Structure formats: C-alpha cells, structure tokens
Amino acid sequence: MTSKQPLPVRLTRTGQPLFPWHHFTMYFSSTPRGARLARRLAGERLDAWGIPYGSDAHDVLTLIVAELSANAVRHERAPGRDFRLRLSTEGVTLRVEVTDSRGESIPAPAEPSNDLEGRRGLLLVAALTDRWGWYPCIDGPGKTVWAVLDVGLS
C-alpha cells in the first residue's frame, strides 16, 4: 500500500505543467457572510485541484480571494447585487477574479493610515502576486479585479 503524497506546487523537473486547466465560477451575496463563503469554497476548490491546504500557494490564493471579496462587499452599495468569483489554473498560472457591479470606484492600493482599520487589502494583493489589475465590465455596470500568481520552477 502506498501513501498518497500531496502534489508540490511547482513545475516538475521535466518542465511539464503541474496543473491541467481548471475553472470555477460562482456568485455570492454582497455580504460579509458571502465573502467568507467565497474564501472557504475557494480553499476547498484549490485543494481539490492539487494545491493542498497549508501550502504557500494555497495560503496566498485564499488570502487574495478573501481580500478581493471583502473589497467587493465593502464597496458594493447596490442592495441585492451579488459579486462573482472566478478561479482558474492553466499550466503553473493561478488566477483569481472578483467582479462587482460598482464600476465607478477604481481600485488602487492606498497607504494604510494609523487611525483607520483596513486599507491594506490591495497592498497585500500587489505584494503577494506576480501581477494584478482591473478592467470594466463590458456587459453592464461594474468592474473585475484580477490577480495572478505564477508558481516557480523546482
């Protein structure tokens, strides 16, 4: 009997991509509960895709989902509107996208203030990912904030 070892989160020595193509999309209520559920389901999905709980990539990606989901909830001011979470992997690229219906607020990292709680979310996203950005929705009001994490070679 062999024990099942978790997959490392990096390329194999042969240069073959570790992750086959995966995609997950779900809508969540624009509430703190919806943001928590998005983070939790993202963590479960990543583990199912071979990015195990407790790995650096898993921890970083769930933190990114938590920050972007919290921002969507915090800045969404239209009652009854949901935000959308998309996760995808291809090769060694892991992508998180969060779409909300508020298009007029442009996401930008801001220096945290000593007297304010918060304002560190996009600074964390920028520091932990290889690249991030946003684009306006073409099919209605809103914007999508995205972040990409490229996993290195072994």
N, C-alpha and C positions, 0 to 999 in steps of 0.2 A: 504494500500500500504506500503510495507516495503522498506527501503533504502538498497542498496547493499553496504555492508561493504567490504573493501579490506581484503584479507587473510593475517594473520600475517605470518611472515617469520620465523617459528619455528615449532617444533613438537606440536601436540595437547596434552592435559593432558592425554589422553588415550595411548599415545605413538605411535599412528598411524602416518606413514609418511605423511607430508603435500603435497609433490609433487609426482604426478604419474610420470612415466618415460616419459621424453620428449627428443627430439633430433633435432638439427638444424645444417645443414652444408651448406656453401656457399663459392664460390670462389670470390675473389676481386682482382682488378688490384693492382699491387705493386706501388701505387702512394699515395701521401697524401690524395687525394680525396677518394681512395679505403679504406684507414684506417678510415677516418671519416664516410664513409658509413657503414663499418663494425660495428663501435661503435653504430651508430644510429639504425641499424637494430637489433643489439643485445639488445639494450634497449627496442625496441618495442616487440621483442620476449619474453624477460623476463617478461614484463608487461602482455602479453597475457597468460603466464604460471602461473600468480598469484603472481609474485614478483613485487609489484607496484612501479611506479615511485616515487622517493623521499624516499623510504625505504633504510635502511642501506645496505641491501644485494644488492639491485638494483644499488645503487651508487658505491659500491665496485666492483661489477661484470662489470659494464660498464667502470670503470677506468682500470680494468685488461685487458679488451678487447682493450681499447684504447692504453695501453702501449705495449701489445704484438703485436698488429697490426702495431703500429708505428715502433717497432723494426724490424719486418719482412720487412717493406718498406725501412727502413734506411739501413739495412744490405743486402738486396737483390740487387745484382749487375748484374743480368741477365735480360736484357730488354725483355719485353713481357711475363715474368713469373708472374703468379698470386700467391697469398697466400690463404690458406684455413682457414676458421674459423669454428670451431665446438663448439657448446654449448650442454650440456646435464645436465639433472637433474634426480636423482633417489633417492627416499626417501627424505633425507634432504641434499644430497650431490649435489653441483653445480660445474660443471667442464667446464673450458674454455681451448680450444686447438687452437693454431695457427701454421700452417705448412707453411714453405717456402722452396724454392729449393736450399738454400745455406747450405750445410751440413758441410763445413769446419770451420765455425765460431761457437765456442762453447759458449753458453750463460752462463754468470756468473755475479753476481752483482759486481759492481765496486764502490769504494768510489767516490762520486762526487768531482769534483775539482772546486775551486772558479773561475778559469778562463775559464771553459767550461760550456756551456749551455747543459743541459741534463745529461746523465749517471745516472739517478736516477730511471729509469723505473723498472728494476728488483729488486732494493731495495724496491720500493713500493710494487711490487708483493709479494716479500718474507714477508714483514711486514703485509700485509693485508690478506693473505691467510693462510690456515692451512698447506698446502704443495704445492710445485711446483717442476718442473723438466723439463727434456727434454729427447728425445730419437731420434736416427737417423731413417730416413725413410727406410723401407725395400724394397720398390718398386721403388726406384730411388734415385737420389741425394736429399738431404735436411734433415731437422730436424723438429720436432714438439716440441714446448714449451707448457707445460700444467700447469694449476693452479687449485687447488681445494679449495672450501670454504664449510665447514660443518656448517650448521645452528644449533644453540644450542637448548636445551630444554626450554620449557616455565616455 
